[in-house]
Amino acid sequence: MATTKITVNSNGSLRVEGDFEIVDAQGNTYGLQGRTLVSLCRCGLSKNKPFCDGSHRGHLEHDAVAFDLPPKKV
């Protein structure tokens, strides 16, 4: 299986690249037309949700810095 990489952009979208599919809540697949890179909205302002259209500019403040999650609950 090919690797999928998700990059959390500071003050912006989630960039998804690699081999992936995106489905809606009912399991229907979005037609990505062969794209291996898309950006997903995380500000809620995009008119093209779930995809980013750049509407976040000036409206989203998040400094993307990686950290470790706490241990998984058993």
Biopython code that builds the backbone (N, CA, C, O; Angstrom):
import numpy as np
from Bio.PDB.StructureBuilder import StructureBuilder

atoms = [
    (1, "MET", "N", (0.841, -1.182, 0.000)),
    (1, "MET", "CA", (0.000, 0.000, 0.000)),
    (1, "MET", "C", (0.888, 1.248, 0.000)),
    (1, "MET", "O", (1.859, 1.321, 0.753)),
    (2, "ALA", "N", (0.560, 2.209, -0.829)),
    (2, "ALA", "CA", (1.318, 3.465, -0.911)),
    (2, "ALA", "C", (1.058, 4.316, 0.328)),
    (2, "ALA", "O", (0.021, 4.190, 0.979)),
    (3, "THR", "N", (2.002, 5.169, 0.634)),
    (3, "THR", "CA", (1.904, 6.040, 1.796)),
    (3, "THR", "C", (1.029, 7.242, 1.495)),
    (3, "THR", "O", (1.085, 7.817, 0.408)),
    (4, "THR", "N", (0.214, 7.614, 2.485)),
    (4, "THR", "CA", (-0.552, 8.846, 2.430)),
    (4, "THR", "C", (0.044, 9.789, 3.452)),
    (4, "THR", "O", (0.254, 9.412, 4.605)),
    (5, "LYS", "N", (0.315, 11.006, 3.037)),
    (5, "LYS", "CA", (0.896, 12.007, 3.929)),
    (5, "LYS", "C", (-0.112, 13.132, 4.117)),
    (5, "LYS", "O", (-0.650, 13.660, 3.144)),
    (6, "ILE", "N", (-0.367, 13.498, 5.378)),
    (6, "ILE", "CA", (-1.255, 14.619, 5.694)),
    (6, "ILE", "C", (-0.416, 15.674, 6.406)),
    (6, "ILE", "O", (0.191, 15.405, 7.442)),
    (7, "THR", "N", (-0.391, 16.864, 5.845)),
    (7, "THR", "CA", (0.364, 17.973, 6.420)),
    (7, "THR", "C", (-0.618, 18.987, 6.987)),
    (7, "THR", "O", (-1.506, 19.465, 6.280)),
    (8, "VAL", "N", (-0.455, 19.317, 8.276)),
    (8, "VAL", "CA", (-1.266, 20.350, 8.910)),
    (8, "VAL", "C", (-0.558, 21.679, 8.672)),
    (8, "VAL", "O", (0.491, 21.943, 9.260)),
    (9, "ASN", "N", (-1.127, 22.503, 7.820)),
    (9, "ASN", "CA", (-0.519, 23.789, 7.488)),
    (9, "ASN", "C", (-0.848, 24.826, 8.547)),
    (9, "ASN", "O", (-1.997, 24.938, 8.975)),
    (10, "SER", "N", (0.160, 25.589, 8.976)),
    (10, "SER", "CA", (-0.098, 26.695, 9.889)),
    (10, "SER", "C", (-1.057, 27.670, 9.227)),
    (10, "SER", "O", (-0.890, 28.030, 8.061)),
    (11, "ASN", "N", (-2.068, 28.096, 9.987)),
    (11, "ASN", "CA", (-3.058, 29.065, 9.496)),
    (11, "ASN", "C", (-3.714, 28.637, 8.192)),
    (11, "ASN", "O", (-4.056, 29.480, 7.363)),
    (12, "GLY", "N", (-3.890, 27.334, 8.004)),
    (12, "GLY", "CA", (-4.460, 26.893, 6.733)),
    (12, "GLY", "C", (-5.051, 25.508, 6.753)),
    (12, "GLY", "O", (-5.527, 25.019, 7.778)),
    (13, "SER", "N", (-5.009, 24.899, 5.607)),
    (13, "SER", "CA", (-5.697, 23.645, 5.328)),
    (13, "SER", "C", (-4.917, 22.414, 5.786)),
    (13, "SER", "O", (-3.806, 22.507, 6.309)),
    (14, "LEU", "N", (-5.542, 21.266, 5.569)),
    (14, "LEU", "CA", (-4.880, 19.973, 5.709)),
    (14, "LEU", "C", (-4.534, 19.521, 4.293)),
    (14, "LEU", "O", (-5.428, 19.326, 3.470)),
    (15, "ARG", "N", (-3.264, 19.357, 4.008)),
    (15, "ARG", "CA", (-2.807, 18.937, 2.685)),
    (15, "ARG", "C", (-2.671, 17.418, 2.697)),
    (15, "ARG", "O", (-1.920, 16.867, 3.502)),
    (16, "VAL", "N", (-3.386, 16.750, 1.818)),
    (16, "VAL", "CA", (-3.376, 15.288, 1.734)),
    (16, "VAL", "C", (-2.732, 14.906, 0.414)),
    (16, "VAL", "O", (-3.149, 15.364, -0.650)),
    (17, "GLU", "N", (-1.704, 14.058, 0.493)),
    (17, "GLU", "CA", (-1.046, 13.636, -0.745)),
    (17, "GLU", "C", (-0.686, 12.164, -0.678)),
    (17, "GLU", "O", (-0.401, 11.617, 0.387)),
    (18, "GLY", "N", (-0.708, 11.541, -1.845)),
    (18, "GLY", "CA", (-0.386, 10.123, -1.933)),
    (18, "GLY", "C", (-1.539, 9.344, -2.537)),
    (18, "GLY", "O", (-2.242, 9.826, -3.424)),
    (19, "ASP", "N", (-1.717, 8.134, -2.041)),
    (19, "ASP", "CA", (-2.777, 7.250, -2.512)),
    (19, "ASP", "C", (-3.901, 7.279, -1.474)),
    (19, "ASP", "O", (-3.727, 6.773, -0.366)),
    (20, "PHE", "N", (-5.035, 7.856, -1.815)),
    (20, "PHE", "CA", (-6.138, 8.002, -0.856)),
    (20, "PHE", "C", (-7.456, 8.120, -1.599)),
    (20, "PHE", "O", (-7.490, 8.349, -2.808)),
    (21, "GLU", "N", (-8.540, 7.961, -0.852)),
    (21, "GLU", "CA", (-9.863, 8.282, -1.349)),
    (21, "GLU", "C", (-10.560, 9.073, -0.253)),
    (21, "GLU", "O", (-10.239, 8.925, 0.926)),
    (22, "ILE", "N", (-11.503, 9.905, -0.635)),
    (22, "ILE", "CA", (-12.272, 10.697, 0.316)),
    (22, "ILE", "C", (-13.736, 10.345, 0.109)),
    (22, "ILE", "O", (-14.244, 10.383, -1.012)),
    (23, "VAL", "N", (-14.408, 10.005, 1.199)),
    (23, "VAL", "CA", (-15.815, 9.618, 1.124)),
    (23, "VAL", "C", (-16.651, 10.524, 2.020)),
    (23, "VAL", "O", (-16.143, 11.097, 2.984)),
    (24, "ASP", "N", (-17.959, 10.650, 1.691)),
    (24, "ASP", "CA", (-18.868, 11.431, 2.518)),
    (24, "ASP", "C", (-19.440, 10.558, 3.638)),
    (24, "ASP", "O", (-19.076, 9.388, 3.762)),
    (25, "ALA", "N", (-20.323, 11.118, 4.442)),
    (25, "ALA", "CA", (-20.872, 10.410, 5.603)),
    (25, "ALA", "C", (-21.637, 9.139, 5.217)),
    (25, "ALA", "O", (-21.770, 8.228, 6.034)),
    (26, "GLN", "N", (-22.136, 9.070, 3.988)),
    (26, "GLN", "CA", (-22.859, 7.880, 3.526)),
    (26, "GLN", "C", (-21.940, 6.878, 2.825)),
    (26, "GLN", "O", (-22.402, 5.833, 2.367)),
    (27, "GLY", "N", (-20.652, 7.186, 2.737)),
    (27, "GLY", "CA", (-19.703, 6.285, 2.096)),
    (27, "GLY", "C", (-19.531, 6.507, 0.611)),
    (27, "GLY", "O", (-18.841, 5.730, -0.050)),
    (28, "ASN", "N", (-20.149, 7.564, 0.059)),
    (28, "ASN", "CA", (-19.995, 7.880, -1.361)),
    (28, "ASN", "C", (-18.640, 8.534, -1.600)),
    (28, "ASN", "O", (-18.227, 9.419, -0.850)),
    (29, "THR", "N", (-17.961, 8.099, -2.639)),
    (29, "THR", "CA", (-16.621, 8.596, -2.951)),
    (29, "THR", "C", (-16.680, 9.891, -3.750)),
    (29, "THR", "O", (-17.427, 10.002, -4.722)),
    (30, "TYR", "N", (-15.877, 10.873, -3.326)),
    (30, "TYR", "CA", (-15.720, 12.113, -4.097)),
    (30, "TYR", "C", (-14.907, 11.805, -5.336)),
    (30, "TYR", "O", (-13.927, 11.063, -5.263)),
    (31, "GLY", "N", (-15.294, 12.360, -6.474)),
    (31, "GLY", "CA", (-14.558, 12.180, -7.725)),
    (31, "GLY", "C", (-13.370, 13.128, -7.769)),
    (31, "GLY", "O", (-13.536, 14.319, -8.031)),
    (32, "LEU", "N", (-12.191, 12.619, -7.518)),
    (32, "LEU", "CA", (-10.994, 13.457, -7.437)),
    (32, "LEU", "C", (-10.294, 13.613, -8.779)),
    (32, "LEU", "O", (-9.279, 14.304, -8.863)),
    (33, "GLN", "N", (-10.808, 12.993, -9.816)),
    (33, "GLN", "CA", (-10.284, 13.138, -11.177)),
    (33, "GLN", "C", (-8.788, 12.862, -11.261)),
    (33, "GLN", "O", (-8.063, 13.562, -11.967)),
    (34, "GLY", "N", (-8.324, 11.837, -10.538)),
    (34, "GLY", "CA", (-6.935, 11.420, -10.623)),
    (34, "GLY", "C", (-5.958, 12.199, -9.761)),
    (34, "GLY", "O", (-4.753, 11.953, -9.817)),
    (35, "ARG", "N", (-6.460, 13.141, -8.960)),
    (35, "ARG", "CA", (-5.556, 13.932, -8.117)),
    (35, "ARG", "C", (-4.903, 13.056, -7.054)),
    (35, "ARG", "O", (-5.537, 12.164, -6.489)),
    (36, "THR", "N", (-3.640, 13.320, -6.795)),
    (36, "THR", "CA", (-2.916, 12.660, -5.714)),
    (36, "THR", "C", (-2.537, 13.677, -4.642)),
    (36, "THR", "O", (-1.770, 13.369, -3.729)),
    (37, "LEU", "N", (-3.076, 14.889, -4.757)),
    (37, "LEU", "CA", (-2.852, 15.943, -3.779)),
    (37, "LEU", "C", (-4.095, 16.829, -3.737)),
    (37, "LEU", "O", (-4.523, 17.355, -4.764)),
    (38, "VAL", "N", (-4.672, 16.993, -2.546)),
    (38, "VAL", "CA", (-5.781, 17.926, -2.328)),
    (38, "VAL", "C", (-5.563, 18.619, -0.986)),
    (38, "VAL", "O", (-4.813, 18.134, -0.139)),
    (39, "SER", "N", (-6.220, 19.743, -0.806)),
    (39, "SER", "CA", (-6.199, 20.433, 0.477)),
    (39, "SER", "C", (-7.614, 20.455, 1.029)),
    (39, "SER", "O", (-8.561, 20.822, 0.332)),
    (40, "LEU", "N", (-7.748, 20.058, 2.288)),
    (40, "LEU", "CA", (-9.054, 20.000, 2.938)),
    (40, "LEU", "C", (-9.237, 21.202, 3.858)),
    (40, "LEU", "O", (-8.313, 21.601, 4.567)),
    (41, "CYS", "N", (-10.433, 21.772, 3.841)),
    (41, "CYS", "CA", (-10.778, 22.921, 4.663)),
    (41, "CYS", "C", (-10.838, 22.507, 6.128)),
    (41, "CYS", "O", (-11.361, 21.444, 6.459)),
    (42, "ARG", "N", (-10.298, 23.354, 7.002)),
    (42, "ARG", "CA", (-10.475, 23.125, 8.425)),
    (42, "ARG", "C", (-10.961, 24.377, 9.144)),
    (42, "ARG", "O", (-11.068, 24.388, 10.371)),
    (43, "CYS", "N", (-11.257, 25.441, 8.379)),
    (43, "CYS", "CA", (-11.762, 26.669, 8.990)),
    (43, "CYS", "C", (-13.275, 26.755, 8.918)),
    (43, "CYS", "O", (-13.895, 27.499, 9.678)),
    (44, "GLY", "N", (-13.881, 25.990, 7.999)),
    (44, "GLY", "CA", (-15.330, 26.007, 7.841)),
    (44, "GLY", "C", (-15.851, 27.098, 6.915)),
    (44, "GLY", "O", (-17.064, 27.216, 6.737)),
    (45, "LEU", "N", (-14.972, 27.898, 6.321)),
    (45, "LEU", "CA", (-15.404, 29.026, 5.489)),
    (45, "LEU", "C", (-15.416, 28.732, 3.991)),
    (45, "LEU", "O", (-15.960, 29.521, 3.217)),
    (46, "SER", "N", (-14.828, 27.614, 3.568)),
    (46, "SER", "CA", (-14.736, 27.297, 2.147)),
    (46, "SER", "C", (-16.111, 27.123, 1.530)),
    (46, "SER", "O", (-17.007, 26.542, 2.143)),
    (47, "LYS", "N", (-16.275, 27.626, 0.321)),
    (47, "LYS", "CA", (-17.513, 27.418, -0.433)),
    (47, "LYS", "C", (-17.445, 26.109, -1.212)),
    (47, "LYS", "O", (-18.388, 25.754, -1.919)),
    (48, "ASN", "N", (-16.341, 25.399, -1.084)),
    (48, "ASN", "CA", (-16.100, 24.156, -1.810)),
    (48, "ASN", "C", (-15.810, 23.024, -0.828)),
    (48, "ASN", "O", (-15.060, 22.103, -1.152)),
    (49, "LYS", "N", (-16.406, 23.083, 0.391)),
    (49, "LYS", "CA", (-16.143, 22.079, 1.421)),
    (49, "LYS", "C", (-16.453, 20.682, 0.903)),
    (49, "LYS", "O", (-17.433, 20.514, 0.177)),
    (50, "PRO", "N", (-15.674, 19.698, 1.239)),
    (50, "PRO", "CA", (-14.634, 19.678, 2.252)),
    (50, "PRO", "C", (-13.291, 20.192, 1.760)),
    (50, "PRO", "O", (-12.309, 20.143, 2.501)),
    (51, "PHE", "N", (-13.224, 20.684, 0.529)),
    (51, "PHE", "CA", (-11.963, 21.113, -0.044)),
    (51, "PHE", "C", (-11.709, 22.593, 0.255)),
    (51, "PHE", "O", (-12.643, 23.389, 0.355)),
    (52, "CYS", "N", (-10.449, 22.937, 0.391)),
    (52, "CYS", "CA", (-10.040, 24.305, 0.710)),
    (52, "CYS", "C", (-10.125, 25.179, -0.541)),
    (52, "CYS", "O", (-9.725, 24.764, -1.628)),
    (53, "ASP", "N", (-10.652, 26.401, -0.371)),
    (53, "ASP", "CA", (-10.649, 27.365, -1.467)),
    (53, "ASP", "C", (-9.892, 28.647, -1.095)),
    (53, "ASP", "O", (-9.960, 29.645, -1.813)),
    (54, "GLY", "N", (-9.170, 28.609, 0.035)),
    (54, "GLY", "CA", (-8.371, 29.756, 0.449)),
    (54, "GLY", "C", (-9.118, 30.757, 1.309)),
    (54, "GLY", "O", (-8.547, 31.781, 1.685)),
    (55, "SER", "N", (-10.382, 30.495, 1.634)),
    (55, "SER", "CA", (-11.182, 31.432, 2.431)),
    (55, "SER", "C", (-10.636, 31.647, 3.836)),
    (55, "SER", "O", (-11.014, 32.611, 4.500)),
    (56, "HIS", "N", (-9.760, 30.772, 4.297)),
    (56, "HIS", "CA", (-9.216, 30.863, 5.652)),
    (56, "HIS", "C", (-8.282, 32.055, 5.829)),
    (56, "HIS", "O", (-8.033, 32.478, 6.959)),
    (57, "ARG", "N", (-7.769, 32.596, 4.749)),
    (57, "ARG", "CA", (-6.769, 33.672, 4.851)),
    (57, "ARG", "C", (-7.285, 34.802, 5.738)),
    (57, "ARG", "O", (-8.305, 35.425, 5.443)),
    (58, "GLY", "N", (-6.566, 35.053, 6.823)),
    (58, "GLY", "CA", (-6.931, 36.107, 7.760)),
    (58, "GLY", "C", (-7.991, 35.719, 8.769)),
    (58, "GLY", "O", (-8.380, 36.540, 9.600)),
    (59, "HIS", "N", (-8.474, 34.459, 8.715)),
    (59, "HIS", "CA", (-9.542, 34.017, 9.611)),
    (59, "HIS", "C", (-9.170, 32.820, 10.472)),
    (59, "HIS", "O", (-9.968, 32.402, 11.311)),
    (60, "LEU", "N", (-8.001, 32.269, 10.290)),
    (60, "LEU", "CA", (-7.612, 31.059, 11.016)),
    (60, "LEU", "C", (-6.223, 31.265, 11.590)),
    (60, "LEU", "O", (-5.268, 31.528, 10.860)),
    (61, "GLU", "N", (-6.123, 31.143, 12.898)),
    (61, "GLU", "CA", (-4.819, 31.258, 13.549)),
    (61, "GLU", "C", (-4.504, 29.955, 14.258)),
    (61, "GLU", "O", (-5.104, 29.625, 15.281)),
    (62, "HIS", "N", (-3.565, 29.228, 13.704)),
    (62, "HIS", "CA", (-3.122, 27.981, 14.313)),
    (62, "HIS", "C", (-1.690, 27.735, 13.895)),
    (62, "HIS", "O", (-1.398, 27.600, 12.707)),
    (63, "ASP", "N", (-0.801, 27.676, 14.860)),
    (63, "ASP", "CA", (0.597, 27.398, 14.590)),
    (63, "ASP", "C", (0.777, 25.885, 14.624)),
    (63, "ASP", "O", (0.760, 25.288, 15.700)),
    (64, "ALA", "N", (0.947, 25.268, 13.484)),
    (64, "ALA", "CA", (1.032, 23.813, 13.388)),
    (64, "ALA", "C", (2.395, 23.326, 13.873)),
    (64, "ALA", "O", (3.400, 23.482, 13.179)),
    (65, "VAL", "N", (2.421, 22.738, 15.064)),
    (65, "VAL", "CA", (3.636, 22.175, 15.660)),
    (65, "VAL", "C", (3.276, 20.774, 16.145)),
    (65, "VAL", "O", (2.340, 20.604, 16.927)),
    (66, "ALA", "N", (4.014, 19.782, 15.685)),
    (66, "ALA", "CA", (3.730, 18.392, 16.044)),
    (66, "ALA", "C", (3.961, 18.127, 17.537)),
    (66, "ALA", "O", (4.835, 18.737, 18.153)),
    (67, "PHE", "N", (3.178, 17.221, 18.107)),
    (67, "PHE", "CA", (3.318, 16.803, 19.496)),
    (67, "PHE", "C", (2.850, 15.360, 19.629)),
    (67, "PHE", "O", (2.205, 14.824, 18.727)),
    (68, "ASP", "N", (3.173, 14.739, 20.747)),
    (68, "ASP", "CA", (2.762, 13.356, 21.000)),
    (68, "ASP", "C", (1.419, 13.339, 21.722)),
    (68, "ASP", "O", (1.209, 14.087, 22.677)),
    (69, "LEU", "N", (0.524, 12.490, 21.262)),
    (69, "LEU", "CA", (-0.750, 12.279, 21.940)),
    (69, "LEU", "C", (-0.493, 11.494, 23.230)),
    (69, "LEU", "O", (0.519, 10.802, 23.341)),
    (70, "PRO", "N", (-1.407, 11.598, 24.208)),
    (70, "PRO", "CA", (-1.250, 10.755, 25.389)),
    (70, "PRO", "C", (-1.449, 9.288, 25.007)),
    (70, "PRO", "O", (-2.002, 8.993, 23.948)),
    (71, "PRO", "N", (-0.998, 8.364, 25.869)),
    (71, "PRO", "CA", (-1.161, 6.941, 25.549)),
    (71, "PRO", "C", (-2.620, 6.587, 25.240)),
    (71, "PRO", "O", (-3.551, 7.161, 25.805)),
    (72, "LYS", "N", (-2.786, 5.641, 24.343)),
    (72, "LYS", "CA", (-4.105, 5.167, 23.952)),
    (72, "LYS", "C", (-4.780, 4.483, 25.134)),
    (72, "LYS", "O", (-4.158, 3.691, 25.842)),
    (73, "LYS", "N", (-6.077, 4.797, 25.345)),
    (73, "LYS", "CA", (-6.820, 4.158, 26.451)),
    (73, "LYS", "C", (-7.133, 2.721, 26.089)),
    (73, "LYS", "O", (-7.438, 2.412, 24.937)),
    (74, "VAL", "N", (-7.058, 1.860, 27.062)),
    (74, "VAL", "CA", (-7.314, 0.432, 26.836)),
    (74, "VAL", "C", (-8.606, -0.001, 27.447)),
    (74, "VAL", "O", (-8.973, -1.171, 27.349)),
]
sb = StructureBuilder()
sb.init_structure("model")
sb.init_model(0)
sb.init_chain("A")
sb.init_seg("    ")
for serial, (resi, resn, name, xyz) in enumerate(atoms, 1):
    if name == "N":
        sb.init_residue(resn, " ", resi, " ")
    sb.init_atom(name, np.array(xyz, "f"), 0.0, 1.0, " ", f" {name:<3s}", serial, name[0])
structure = sb.get_structure()
